Amino acid sequence: MKRDPNRLYASYRVETPLALADAAAQLAGEQSSGTFVAVPGESEELKARFAARVEGIIELDIASSPSLPGGRPGDRFQRGEVTVSWSVENFGANLPTIVSTVEGNLYELRGFTGMKLLDLEFPDSLIAAYAGPKHGVEGTRRLTGAQDRPMIGTIIKPSVGLSPTETAALIKPLVAAGIDFIKDDELMANPPHSPFDERVEAVMRVVNEHAGRTGKHVMVAFNVTDDLDAMLRHYDKIVAMGGTCAMVSINSVGLSAVKRLCEHGELSIHGHRNGWGMLNRHPMLGVEFPAYQKFWRLAGIDQLHVNGIANKFWESDDSVVRSIQSCLAPLGSTRGLLPVVSSGQWGGQAFETYRRTQTIDLLYMAGGGVMAHPGGPAAGVAALQQAWSEAVAGKTLAEAAATHAEFRQAVEKFGDAEARRQIAGGHA
């Protein structure tokens, strides 16, 4: 289908007791100039210029019961994919209003028992209105000094309870081990037991001393999530102490606050998507990652969580792979997002991650997989580095374990029965 360069297109997976065409027309009308009854001033000329259009309908399967409350006894529920478009005149370069347009009242329409935003196609005129990520993949590589391989990172654990001094002591062996990236947990921001300014000062003393001695400046993502004024103050503190990254819980503070934070200076912005399951977990409600990441990419974040292969949560490997690919896919002239692979990761998943994505443009994060390594955190860092080096070289898990003691220890500690069988000699 040829796309109008002055329109925004959105595709949805829907479920409805109505005829699919009638439901699609209801969606388009509700989310533009329409209401349930004709009103004065709603001329045909106005509707032609500003009304949303149904651009495509694909029928899928039929369900005998509704995914969400709605319908009547005896109804059959048609599922399908619907594409709708809007003129950019309806909202202009206004991300919050675009969200209201493509994710607003349509979820509450009686004519739908399922609705999920699948993807968005932004016209070049809208994309050009946003700077997008200042750093993205390549800029983050420059800041961490990690080239030609995945960036390796970890999360400070325990997530809460440590003092600034204890936190600094915890990261010291990680920095010495050659890790690229360390981040606060999303639950650690500016609590009384670890005030933000004190934590930044204590941690950056370790980072800066190591950088002065070795030339490697480890990226630490300090969690600035707070009210906007406080976030900007925290941002400035990171800059003053020589830091390179700020982390923000994007769903908690919203698009406008994130965009303002990204525009504040030159730090790399690490977007944590905690709360993602609330937006995505139900197959017939919410938003899929390809659409979701475009909003935050235009807002300006540089790094975004995508979960991980064989993760500890509910998300499938197929969904994780699609998320990684969508972060790296072109979006006008904007820089690609750095996919942040995390959630129950250790070196063992590196092999399948690389096999399925064929990319090293990612930040590979392991919390317990580093901090709980039987040889200590430094050995945990080494095990991740070894796993990725061998995965990219085309080696198997068993071959890597036979070569590297730290990775073998990781398999023995974190691996499932099949992984342990392989290193015990089942097959190489």
N, C-alpha and C positions, 0 to 999 in steps of 0.2 A: 504494500500500500504506500502510495506517495504521501509524504508528510507535508503539511502546511508549515512553513517556517515561522509562522506567527501564532502557533498553537502549541499547547502543552497536552501530551497524551498520557493517559493512565490506563493500565489494564488490571482487571479484577477477576478473581475467581468468585462466583456467586452461587447462591442456592435460593430458590424461590418457588412458592406455590403457584405463581402466575405464569403466563406465557413469558418466555425469556425476553422477547422483544418488548413486551409491556413493562416488565421489570426494569430493563435497561433504560427505557424512556423515562420511567419514574426517577431513576438515579440521576440522569442528566438534568431533568427539570428541577429536582430538589436542590442540586448543587450549582445552580446558576440563576437564571431569572425566574424560574417557575415557582408556583405554589399550587395548592390543591384546587384553586378556583381562579378563573381569569380576573384580573384586577385592572382598574383604570391606569392608563399609561403604559401598559404592556403591549406595545404595538408590534406588528409583524416585523417592522424594520428593526426595532430594538431586539427582538428575539433572534432575528437572523444574525445580528452583529455580536450579541453577548451570550446567547444560550449555548449550553454545552451540547455537543453532538455525539450521538452514538455512531462510532466508526466501524465497529465490527462485533459480531456475535458468533461464538462457537459453542454448540451444544455438546455437553459431556454426558455423564450418567444421570440416572434418576434415583433418588433416595425415597424410601418409604416412610421415614420419620425425619423431623427437622433437626438440624445440627444445633440450632439455637431456638429459644422460645418463639413460637409463632405458628401460623397456619391453623387449620381446623381438622377435626377427625376425618379421615378418608382422603385428605390431600396427598398428592404426590409432589415431590420436590425436585424440580429440574435444576441440575447444576450446569454451569457453563462458564466460559470466559468472555468477558465483555470489555471492549475498549471504548473509552470516552475521551473527547478532547474539549479543551477550553481555549478561547482567545486569550492571549497574554494581556489584553486590555482589561480583563476582569480583575487582575491582581497586580500586575507589574512585578518588579523585582522585590517581592515581599514574601520571604520564606514562611513566616507564620501564617499569612493569609493563604498561601498555596497549600499548606498543611490543612487548614480549615476547609479548603475547597476539595481536596482529594481524599481526606480522611475525616470529614466532619459528620454532619447529621445523617449521612447515608447509612451509617452503621445502625441507626435507630429506625430506619424505615420499616413499616409493617410488612411491606411487600417482599422482604428478604429474610430468610432464615440462615443465611450465611453470606459473609462478605469479607474478602481479603484482598488488599492492594498488593499486586504482584510486582509491578515495575512502572517506572515513569520514563518518558522521553521528553527531556527539556529541549526547547529550541535554542539554537546558538545565541539568539539575542538575550535570553535569560541567563545562560551560562556565562556570557561575557560580562554580565553585571557583577560577578563575584570573582574574587581573587583565587578562591579555593585554597588548598593547602600551601603554606609557605615552604614547607620542607618535603613532605611526602616521603617516598622511599629513599630517593637519592640524597636528599638533604639530611635525613636522619642517619644515613650511612656516614656522611661526612662528619656529623657531630659525634658519632660514636667511634669513628675510625674503623668500622667493620665493613670490609669490602669483599666481594666475591664469595660470600657465604651468608647463611642466615644470621641475623643478630640473635644472640643468646641472652636471655634475661630471667629474672626471678622476682618473686613478690616477698616483701618483708613479712615473715611469720615468726611468732604469733602476730595476728593482724591488729590486735589491740592489747594494751597492757604494758608495753615496753616504754621506758622513759627515753628521752633524747639520747642520753649517754649509752643506754643499753642498745638502742637502735644503731648508733654509730659503731659500737663494738661488734654488733652482728654483721654489719656489711663489710667490715675491714677485711676478713679473709676472702669474701666474694670479690672485692676489688682487686686484691692481690692475686686471685686466681685467673684474672683476665676476663671477667664477665663484662658484657657490653652494656647491660641495662638492669636497673633495679627500680621497683616501684612500690609506693605505698599501696596498701590494700584499700579498697573502696570504703571500708568502714573506718579508716583512720584519716582524719582531716585536721581538726584543730581542737583536740580534747584537752581537758584540764591536766591529765597525766602526761601529755606530750604536746605542749604548746607549739604551734606551727613554726614560729620564728626560731625557737630554741632547737627544734629538730633539724631544721634546715642548716643552722649554723654548725651543729655537731656533725651531721652527715657530710656536709661540704668540706669540713676540715679534713676528713679522711679522703674524700675524692680529690680535692685540690693537692693534697700532699702527695698522693699517688701519681697524679698527673705531672706534678713538678719533677718527680723522680724518674718517671718512665715515659712521659709523653702521652700516655693513654688517659683520656678523660671519660670516665664512666658516666653514662646518662642516668640520672636519677629523676623519676617522675614523681614529684611531690604532689599530693592530693590537695588541690586548692578549692574543692567543692564547698560552696558557702553562698551567702548573699553576694550580689555582684560587687559591691564596694570592697568587701573583704577579699573576694577572689582577686581583684586587681591589686590590692595591697600585697597579698601573698605572692602574686606573680612578680611584683617588683622586688620582693625579698629574695626570691630565687635568682633573679638577674643580678642583684647586688652581691650575692655570694658566689657568683660564677657558675650557676646552674644552667642547664640547657633544656629542661623539660618541665612542663606542668601537666598534671593529670586532672581530669574533670569527669564527674559522673554525668554524662550528657543528658540522660533522661530525667535526672533530678533537677537540673537547673534550666533546661530548655534551650531552644534554638537561639533566641535573641541574646541570652547571656553567653552562650558558647561563642557566637559570632563576635560579640564585643571582646571577649577574652582573646580570641584568635587575632583580632585587629590591634591588640594592645602593644605588641612588640615582636620580638624575634624568637621566642622560645618555641620549641616543637611541642605541639599539643597532643597529649595522649587521651583519646576518647574511650572511657570505660562505659560499656552499654548495660550495666547492671539494671535489672528490670526488663530485659529483653524478652524473657519468657512470657511476661504479661501481655506483650504486644504480638507475639508470634506463635506461641505454643499450640493454640487450637488451629487445626487445618482449615477451618472455615471462618476465622475471625482474625482481624489484625492486619499486619503488614509483613511482607517478605523482605529479606535483607537487601536484595538488589535495589528496591525502591528506598528503603530506609537509609542506606549508606549515602545515597546521592544528596539528601538533605544536609547531612553532617559534613560531607565533602565540600559542598558549596559554602557552608558556614565557615569552613576553614581548618577543621582538625587535620592532623597529619597521620595519626595512628588510630586504628579502631579494632576492637576485639571481635573475633570471629568464632570463638570456641575452638575445639580441636578434635582431631581424629580419636575415636574411642574415648570420648570425654566422659566426665563424671555426671553430666547432665543428660537431658532427654534428646538433645539434637542429633540427628542422623549424620553419618559421615558425608552423605551426598549433599546435605544442606551446608555443611562446613566447607566443602570443596567449592560449592557455588558461591559462598560468601567470599572466600579468598579470591576467586576469579573476578568477582564483581568489584572488589576493591582496586584491583589492578587494571580493570578494563578502562578504555578511554572514556572521558567525559569532557568533550570539547577540548580546550587547551589546558584544562586543570591538571595538576600533578596527580598521580595515582596515590591512593591511600596505602599506608603500610599495614598489611594485615597482622593482627596480634593474635597468635595462636596460643591458647591457654585452656585451663580447666582439666585438671587431672593428668597433665602431661608429664612424661619423662622421656628419656632417649628412645625407648622402644617404639614410640609412634612416629619417629622421624622417617623410618623406612617407608611406611605406607603414605605418610604425608607427601613425601617427595615423589613417590611413584604416581600418586594421583594428581598432583598439581604441577610437577616438573618446574617448580620455581624455588629459588632461594631468596626471593624478595619478600621476606617475612621476618617478624620478630617472634621467636619461639620461647615461650615463657613456661617455666616450671617452678611451682612453689615448693610443695612437699618433695617433688622429684629432685630438687637441689638441696633443700634444707634438711631433709630426712635421709639423705644418702648415708649408707653405713660408714663411709670413709670421711664423712663431714661435708660441709657445704662446698669446700674447694674441690673435692673429688666429684661432687655433684655437677659442678660447672664443667669439669673435664669430661665427665661421662656424656653430657649433652654435646659438647664440641666433637667428641669422638664419634658419636652416633650420626651426627649430621655429615661429618666428613666422609664416613664410610657409606652412608646412604647415597650421597651425591656421586660417589665413586662406583655405585652399582653393586656394592657388597650386601650380603644378607646380615640379619641380626646375629646369627650364629658366628659368621665370619668376623664381625666386629667384636663380639665378645671374646673370641679366641685370641684377638690381637691386643685388646685393651682391658687391663685389669679393672679400671674404674667403671667401665661400661658393663663388664661382666658382673660386678657387684650390684649394679643397678638392676640388671635383669633378675638376679637372684632375689633382690628385695622387692621390686615393683612388678616384675613380669608375671603373666598368668601361667597356667600349667603348660600350655603349648610352648611359650617362650622358654620356660625353664627346661622343658624336654629337649628343645633344639640345642641349647648350650651344653646339655648333658651328653650330647652325641647322637640325638635322634636323627638329625640330618643337618648338613651345612649348606 
